[in-house]
Structure formats: structure tokens, C-alpha cells
Amino acid sequence: MRLYVGGLPYQTTEQELLDLFEQVGQVAQASVITDRETGRSKGFGFVEMSDEQEAQAAIARLNGTLLGNRTIIVNEARERQMAGSRGFRERERRPATSYRSGRY
């Protein structure tokens, strides 16, 4: 099960994230998301756990706890939205001829 981990201190490394979640169960992969241009952490990451029960235990045990000086959020990761779809719905467009047609 893939878990989203938000609110990470910016200096958190992938190894620290891995170590934290291995206290609860077996971790297949841990990644901290970084900015493409600067290489700095964006303050969130993902952890892939092999066993679903261990993943649920990690959510219950770690969500809302302190890591460094920040409260972290741990929940099941959602599928990524398609590129360009930021929650806005496309407006219905009027035909180009409806405005000013025949007025001038």
C-alpha cells in the first residue's frame, strides 16, 4: 500500500523516512519529493509498504505525530490527477459568432 506523508521537515531524508516507517512494518520504498529546479524538499513524500495491515498500523500510529518540529500527516495515497486538471472545470464556450455578430 502506498502512503502519503505530508508536513515533513524540509531536511528529512529518504533514509530517515524509511527508518521511521520500519518501526511499524516492512517498507518496500520511501521517497521524499523534491523541487526539480532547486533540489530542495517540498515537505512531503511517499512510503510503499508491502503489507496492508502494517500500512494501516503506520497510519494509525504515525498520523498526527511530531517529526522534528512538525506534525506529520499520514494517509493512503490517492491517484495523481491528470496533468492540466487542477480541479477547474472547463467552461462552455460560446460560438465566436454570438458576440458582435451583425452589430457593426
Beta strands, then each sheet from edge to edge (+ up, - down):
strand 1: 2-6
strand 2: 27-34
strand 3: 41-49
strand 4: 66-67
strand 5: 70-71
strand 6: 73-76
sheet 1: 2+ 3- 1+ 6-
sheet 2: 4+ 5-
end
